[in-house]
């Protein structure tokens, strides 16, 4: 009877070891896949944030948007993203391309990817890129991946021509005429 129990124990140990040999690589692969998915979401969010910052940037001297101010706002937003051993910049900044189109001819800075669409009139577009290093590299799988994301936002800081509708600067609502307030002696 003792020999039979020893065989069962030995068989159980072998089953556990074989199971671990298969389960550990699967778990590590899932960890790598999770890092890639999260990095892709982070890059998309970064592109949207940079485009939104550029679209709403206002030159205080003219109270309107300008390409230079918008590019600086997008660059500052992109540079706030923290690098880590897993996520790093592909160039000197996460922002790799910028395009401002307030008059029909886009003004582009950086290398615009052929797959990305140029912004239409009244839009600003940005492209961000990041390099993602896998935490656990596997044989026959690249140790790093490059992600690129593009985002377009309407420029909201350009004064639009009004045609009697009362629409104000860049969708900020109607231009209101100040009304005297009787409580303040006006």
ABEGO torsion letter per residue (X at the ends): XAAAAAAAAAAAAAAAAAAAAAAAAAAAAAAAAAAAAAAAAAAAAAAAAAAAAAAABBBAAAGBBBAAAAAAAAAAAAAABBBBAABBBABABABABBBBBAAGBBBBBEBBBAABBBBBBGBBBBBBBBBBBBABBBBGBBABBBBBBBBBBBBAABBBBBBGAGBBBGGAEBBBBBBBBAAAGX
